[in-house]
Amino acid sequence: MPLKRSLKQSLQRLSNLESKYNIFISVSSSPYKSVNKDKTSGILTDYVASIKDNIVTKDFPTTCASHILENFTSPYDATVVKLLKQAGVHILGKTNLDEFGMGSGGIHSIKGPVINPLYPHEDKMVMGGSSSGAAASVACDLVDFALGTDTGGSVRLPACYGCILGFKPSYGRLSRFGVIAYSQSLDTVGILSKKIDVLRNVFEVLDKYDKKDPTSLSDELRGLITKNKKVRKSLKIGIVKEFNLEGLPDEFQESYFTFLKKLISLGHEIYPVSIPSVKNSLPIYYTLSPAEAASNLSRYDGIRYGYRDPDLDIKDGVLFAPTRSKFGMEVKNRIILGNYNLCSGAFKNNFIKAERLRVDLVNEFDEIFRFPNVLTGAKGNPYGLDMLLVPTSSKLPGTIKKFQEEESKSPTNSYINDIFTVPMSLAGLPTLTIPLREKTPIGLQIVGQYGDDSTVLDFVKSIS
Amino acid sequence: MLRLSRCYSLASIKFVQNQSTVFRPEYALKCGLEIHTQLKTRNKLFSQSTNSATPLLDTPNSHTSFYDIALPGTQPELNWEAVLFAMKLSLALDSQVNTISQFDRKHYFYGDQPQGYQVTQHYRPFARGGKINLSKELDGIDELSKDISILQLQIEQDTGKSHYTNADKDVVTLVDLNRSNVPLIELVTNPDFSDIKQVRAFIKKYQNLVRHLHISSGDLETGAMRVDVNLSINEFARVELKNLPNTSSIINAIKYEYQRQVGLISKGETSSLMESETRGWTGSSTVKLRSKETTIDYRYMPDPELPYINLAADVISGVKGIMPQLPDDIMKMLMQKPFELSLKDAKILTYNSNQNDMYDHEALRSYYLKTFHEFSKLVDEHSSAKLPTNWIIHEFLGDLNKLRIPLSKAQKILPPVVFAEFLKLLHAETISPTSSKLLLFHILETFKQSKCQDLSIPDFPRLIKEFELHAIDNVDSQELIGLCNDIIVEHTDDAFVRNLVSGKKKTSLKFLIGQGMRRSQGRIKPSEFEKQFKEILNIQW
């Protein structure tokens, strides 16, 4: 089943694909070497994977697609990488991304934008971001699966644009140790693949408590989730009114209705449901995540690692300004926005308010789900739902040129893309985007209650 | 050159022109302290690297983990030992431990601040309230009793250290991250101090407390404890004083700053005192470091990945249960019946002076209390409290210092039960004090000669017999009369005897008794001599 036999082919195809789609930041010259044959055994033996370049690896540089981390190689492997290596996975390379994971187009990279391989003969189309290279590496069949990270939709949108599966597990299930923080109250390691079985196997290998990650879900709570789990043949599935499906293009609506009909024929029940706080999601997200980003990116001063301005550490009385001026424009925008939100004057009005509204949103999700939330202590609504269906995107990928034009008019234009993906990030819910069509990137997110990842995975398996 | 925002340099203190500062009531001093205390946990606050006990001897950057140098992708792992230490301190200060406290990030750029922020507790500190009581009796302040109330205690990370060197024209800053991420407690007092004595007493008392609790070395010299001062006069704006590496610089900086501000106020030049500012201490004067306008906004943010410190009530009560008796309580206990120690002796048993390598105060106190207890059992009365005190704190300790024998070793041949036996011999006047001193020294000297290896318990009766140290109960009266007559002949003249007999110079009798004691090597009791001298000289008084 693994792609092993095609790994050589992959490597041969790689240079051709690479020049065309700009998928990788670094590639292994000998992916077999990274695996110690004696020690490895398991369900992932000889699978080939790519790793997003904001997850640290000993064997490759880790750049975050940023000038700031040019030539940086980590002295340790991220926990997820370590687990994959132990399971016998070959790592083909590190994939391109929006710098530090900030962006939804896959265009803000020091290495240039990733081009969507679904459109080989047209104008250069966006891949979606920020796990743009991850999605493209899977879409091109270069790897069996890819690891990405998802902060507000960064796995799901590019997976959708590549017509593949993209899974953002419950927050805290997969270790973030070694994942370079963008906004760690939201950052989640995600898995992209074409096959649900592969995706599920990878998830099971990585789904472990890690004592090195203070936000890792404890074994105690994992046990509680398993205890709460009930296998149901017929699921109660909700459609969220606030996502306003009527406003979507006809082509999208048709795909959804076809899919819903299929579900009903399989014996599932569909309900409309209201989650009013969804409308606050973008303001909450764009208040909290830039603030965390501004804080997390404060460590890049060039002193201990990464790029350092060759001449100056201080300019106009500002420490490290010469070095830090090398961040890309989008990263700079978010650092400024984040610092603004953290200023003592604005903190109470913005940051604290956003945190409060985030709690409200989580509470509303808790009210509509049947499964208990082990983090908040919500018992679960006995008449509640098992799953939600939410579109992954409201439109098909456009050209890179158009994306850049819109963004240059106002940076918030690209932020609006995130409306369908951000609410689940804020609540840490397990969400898997599936392609509804084969060649047309129309995706749908399957959303479970916090911790109930298996229901989502079981469901996708049952319909594939 | 880079400018420090927090510099705790060990700059040598220059001579301070010591005009005695006059604190005048019309210029009321209001002063508070902000004390950073390094906790001596085994590991650092959020990583497994060693929290070195000998920071000045270490190779720079030898105690650093990936987290300490803020490598991308690293995460903090809370060291609960630091939380335990913070809890002990809070309870000792009678502070209210918050059942939920949280970590926040304080942002500023600096070369020795690898994350670009310091993890501290800003929004919900570890504990609030509490106090340290200062008293005239124990701490020598002018007031009978004064409480210095505490605003809050918070747990936070220490920063690294910057060293500046001049290489040719360039100023090079070397960064040492050994100290980075060492756990600190920041304690902030309310501005309750109104004079220097209180400040000095507080620092000493707090320093002793953290040592007593075994949570910090409390040393100002090594930077394990660092004190910032805020002060204001007559409700003018608050001035913060930083870079105060030891007690004398703290005291001198306050004095200097007080004089400076009084000078400005009395001349009516108060415009510079309207806004708060931060001043540093150069060793001889305070200089402005920054004012309010140039203060940076720290952009405090709740840390998005560190969990809350969530303490169940039974955890707090559990720690309460293992708290040692506190220094003030120990002092009071020792100064009351049955011990009735002097303030000075009580301090020897309570305060860690860090100056004697033959014993530590806790072991000595324990030895004293046990011996006292054993002795009380033997003599069955409390009138002889002075005996254990004098013989342990003065005689015994004196011998140990002289012979360089650690208490821990001497205890092996003189455990409390045995020492109590020894005291009983004295109490029963079986041997005289003079003989006892000789005997104790002899026992310890023999022990020392065996390189502290001969652990046999001294056989007092045998030794007394061997050296004929027995006090003589039935003195041969002819021998005594002869001895006394000899002394009178050798040491007196007519005037001496006249003055003594008339009662004009009664102390002369003591002199004669002393001579008698010397001649008899202390074996004849002073009372026998007194009786005999009075009889021979016909002293009526």
Boltz contact constraints between the chains, C-beta under 6 A:
constraints:
  - contact:
      token1: [A, 56]
      token2: [B, 73]
      max_distance: 6.0
  - contact:
      token1: [A, 177]
      token2: [B, 75]
      max_distance: 6.0
  - contact:
      token1: [A, 178]
      token2: [B, 73]
      max_distance: 6.0
  - contact:
      token1: [A, 179]
      token2: [B, 73]
      max_distance: 6.0
  - contact:
      token1: [A, 180]
      token2: [B, 72]
      max_distance: 6.0
  - contact:
      token1: [A, 180]
      token2: [B, 73]
      max_distance: 6.0
  - contact:
      token1: [A, 184]
      token2: [B, 304]
      max_distance: 6.0
  - contact:
      token1: [A, 184]
      token2: [B, 305]
      max_distance: 6.0
  - contact:
      token1: [A, 185]
      token2: [B, 304]
      max_distance: 6.0
  - contact:
      token1: [A, 213]
      token2: [B, 75]
      max_distance: 6.0
  - contact:
      token1: [A, 214]
      token2: [B, 75]
      max_distance: 6.0
  - contact:
      token1: [A, 214]
      token2: [B, 305]
      max_distance: 6.0
  - contact:
      token1: [A, 214]
      token2: [B, 306]
      max_distance: 6.0
  - contact:
      token1: [A, 215]
      token2: [B, 305]
      max_distance: 6.0
  - contact:
      token1: [A, 292]
      token2: [B, 304]
      max_distance: 6.0
  - contact:
      token1: [A, 295]
      token2: [B, 105]
      max_distance: 6.0
  - contact:
      token1: [A, 295]
      token2: [B, 117]
      max_distance: 6.0
  - contact:
      token1: [A, 295]
      token2: [B, 301]
      max_distance: 6.0
  - contact:
      token1: [A, 298]
      token2: [B, 116]
      max_distance: 6.0
  - contact:
      token1: [A, 298]
      token2: [B, 117]
      max_distance: 6.0
  - contact:
      token1: [A, 299]
      token2: [B, 70]
      max_distance: 6.0
  - contact:
      token1: [A, 299]
      token2: [B, 115]
      max_distance: 6.0
  - contact:
      token1: [A, 299]
      token2: [B, 116]
      max_distance: 6.0
  - contact:
      token1: [A, 304]
      token2: [B, 69]
      max_distance: 6.0
  - contact:
      token1: [A, 319]
      token2: [B, 109]
      max_distance: 6.0
  - contact:
      token1: [A, 320]
      token2: [B, 109]
      max_distance: 6.0
  - contact:
      token1: [A, 342]
      token2: [B, 299]
      max_distance: 6.0
  - contact:
      token1: [A, 342]
      token2: [B, 301]
      max_distance: 6.0
  - contact:
      token1: [A, 343]
      token2: [B, 297]
      max_distance: 6.0
  - contact:
      token1: [A, 344]
      token2: [B, 297]
      max_distance: 6.0
